[in-house]
Every structure is written in C-alpha cells, then in structure tokens.
Amino acid sequence: MDTCDKNRVLDSRYLRMARIWSENSYCRRRKVGALIVKDKMIISDGYNGTPSGFPNICEDGDDVTFPYVLHAEANAITKVARSNNSSEGSTLYVTASPCMECAKLIIQAGIRRVVFSDLYRITDGIDLLRKAGVDIVHLPVGDEE
C-alpha cells in the first residue's frame, strides 16, 4: 500500500469517527461532528450544539436554528484552544463542509488540511480555505471504507 492509499484509509477512519461523534449533537436539522488530528492523535473534537450552560435545544418551534448554536468546527477549535495542544499544522475532519465563519477560524487556528464528507450547498467557506492554501479533501459518504 503506497502513501496515498494509507492516507486515504486514515482519512476514511477519522471521518467515520467524526460521523459517530456527530451523534452527540442535539440538533434536529443537521448533526455535524468534527475531529482535529495532529501526528495521528486526536487533539480535539466537537459537534454542533449550544454553548455551555444553555439548554440542549438547537431549533425553535419552526425548526429554525438558534443564532447562538455553535458549529462542530468552532466547538473543536475552541476546545483545543483551552487545552495544552496546538492545532498548528493539524487536519480537521468534519462531516459537512465548513461555512465562511468556520473557515476563518480554521485559517486562524493554523489548521493546514480539511477533510469533509458532505458538501454544503454554499461553498464560500471551502473557497476561502483554498484561497488561504489549506489542503481540501472531499471524501463523500460511500467513498469511505
């Protein structure tokens, strides 16, 4: 197995773990999970949900997401920021492509690679990451091992 095949196998595994982690979300509309990996070690994780101390309710009665709900990427990045780890040079595995706001956080956190499975209809976050030189890998569900 060559290096590219080994990387794809690892990408698939971490992406599957991010999908499992998304199951922790209380959001009804979309459950998203994220892992930050550096040197083959998971240094942070996150899923979309409400800030600490808020009720675990992400949408109102009309199924509209509350504006204070955090995305999985933001949760993982803020969690690593509170630890002794550095996300500089790491890879973010996330089940949905990052939005513009999360893309800005990813760039500022020094994350150099993003692997995602579901392409969101708005691609401005991915476009910004590419412009910043972040390596983007789209690994659709079904292409995972």
C-alpha positions as CSV (number, residue, x, y, z in Angstrom):
1,M,0.0,0.0,0.0
2,D,1.5,3.3,-1.0
3,T,1.4,6.6,1.0
4,C,-1.6,8.0,-0.8
5,D,-3.6,4.8,-0.1
6,K,-2.5,4.8,3.6
7,N,-3.6,8.5,3.9
8,R,-7.0,7.7,2.3
9,V,-7.5,4.9,4.7
10,L,-6.7,7.1,7.7
11,D,-8.9,9.9,6.3
12,S,-11.8,7.5,6.0
13,R,-11.3,6.2,9.5
14,Y,-11.2,9.7,11.1
15,L,-14.1,10.8,9.0
16,R,-16.2,7.9,10.2
17,M,-15.2,8.7,13.8
18,A,-16.3,12.3,13.2
19,R,-19.7,11.0,11.9
20,I,-20.1,8.9,15.0
21,W,-19.2,11.9,17.2
22,S,-21.9,13.9,15.4
23,E,-24.4,11.6,17.0
24,N,-23.8,13.6,20.3
25,S,-25.5,16.6,18.8
26,Y,-29.0,17.6,20.0
27,C,-29.7,19.4,16.8
28,R,-32.6,18.0,14.8
29,R,-32.0,19.6,11.4
30,R,-28.4,18.5,10.9
31,K,-25.9,16.7,13.1
32,V,-22.3,17.6,12.4
33,G,-19.1,16.2,14.0
34,A,-15.5,17.3,13.9
35,L,-12.1,16.0,15.0
36,I,-8.8,17.7,14.9
37,V,-5.9,15.3,14.4
38,K,-2.2,16.0,14.6
39,D,0.5,13.4,14.3
40,K,-2.1,10.7,14.1
41,M,-3.5,11.8,17.5
42,I,-7.0,13.2,18.1
43,I,-6.3,16.5,19.9
44,S,-9.8,17.9,19.9
45,D,-13.4,17.0,19.0
46,G,-16.6,18.8,18.6
47,Y,-20.2,18.6,17.4
48,N,-22.8,21.3,16.7
49,G,-24.8,22.4,19.7
50,T,-25.5,25.1,22.2
51,P,-22.9,26.9,24.3
52,S,-22.2,25.6,27.8
53,G,-24.9,26.4,30.2
54,F,-27.7,26.7,27.5
55,P,-30.5,24.2,27.2
56,N,-29.6,21.5,24.6
57,I,-32.2,22.8,22.1
58,C,-30.8,23.9,18.8
59,E,-34.0,24.9,16.9
60,D,-37.2,26.8,17.6
61,G,-40.7,25.6,17.1
62,D,-40.5,26.4,13.4
63,D,-37.3,24.3,13.0
64,V,-35.1,27.4,12.6
65,T,-31.7,27.1,14.2
66,F,-31.0,29.5,17.0
67,P,-28.2,32.0,16.1
68,Y,-26.2,31.1,19.2
69,V,-25.7,27.4,18.2
70,L,-22.0,26.6,17.6
71,H,-20.8,24.7,14.6
72,A,-18.8,21.5,15.2
73,E,-15.6,23.1,13.8
74,A,-16.0,26.1,16.2
75,N,-16.5,23.7,19.2
76,A,-13.4,21.7,18.3
77,I,-11.2,24.8,17.7
78,T,-12.3,26.5,21.0
79,K,-11.8,23.2,22.8
80,V,-8.2,22.8,21.6
81,A,-7.6,26.5,22.4
82,R,-8.4,25.7,26.1
83,S,-6.0,22.8,26.2
84,N,-2.2,22.5,26.1
85,N,-2.4,21.3,22.5
86,S,-1.7,23.4,19.3
87,S,-3.8,23.0,16.2
88,E,-0.9,24.4,14.1
89,G,-0.3,22.1,11.1
90,S,-3.2,19.7,12.0
91,T,-6.0,18.2,10.0
92,L,-9.7,18.9,10.6
93,Y,-12.1,16.1,9.8
94,V,-15.7,17.3,9.6
95,T,-18.9,15.7,8.3
96,A,-20.1,18.8,6.5
97,S,-18.1,21.4,4.5
98,P,-17.2,24.4,6.6
99,C,-19.1,27.7,6.3
100,M,-17.4,31.0,5.9
101,E,-17.3,31.8,9.6
102,C,-15.7,28.4,10.5
103,A,-13.3,28.7,7.6
104,K,-11.9,31.9,9.1
105,L,-11.5,30.1,12.4
106,I,-9.8,27.2,10.7
107,I,-7.3,29.5,9.0
108,Q,-6.5,31.4,12.2
109,A,-6.1,28.2,14.1
110,G,-3.3,27.1,11.8
111,I,-5.2,24.0,10.5
112,R,-3.5,23.0,7.2
113,R,-5.9,20.4,5.9
114,V,-9.6,19.8,6.0
115,V,-11.3,16.5,5.1
116,F,-15.1,16.5,4.8
117,S,-17.8,14.2,3.5
118,D,-21.0,16.3,2.9
119,L,-20.7,19.3,0.5
120,Y,-23.0,22.1,1.8
121,R,-24.9,24.0,-0.9
122,I,-22.9,27.2,-0.1
123,T,-19.2,26.7,-0.8
124,D,-17.8,30.1,0.2
125,G,-16.1,28.6,3.2
126,I,-14.3,26.0,1.1
127,D,-13.4,28.7,-1.5
128,L,-11.8,30.8,1.3
129,L,-9.8,27.9,2.7
130,R,-8.5,27.1,-0.8
131,K,-7.5,30.8,-1.2
132,A,-5.6,30.6,2.1
133,G,-3.7,27.5,0.9
134,V,-5.5,25.0,3.1
135,D,-5.5,21.5,1.6
136,I,-9.1,20.4,1.0
137,V,-10.2,16.8,0.6
138,H,-13.8,15.9,-0.2
139,L,-14.5,12.3,0.7
140,P,-18.2,11.7,0.1
141,V,-20.1,9.2,2.1
142,G,-19.9,5.9,0.3
143,D,-16.3,6.6,-0.7
144,E,-15.3,5.9,2.9
145,E,-14.1,2.4,3.6
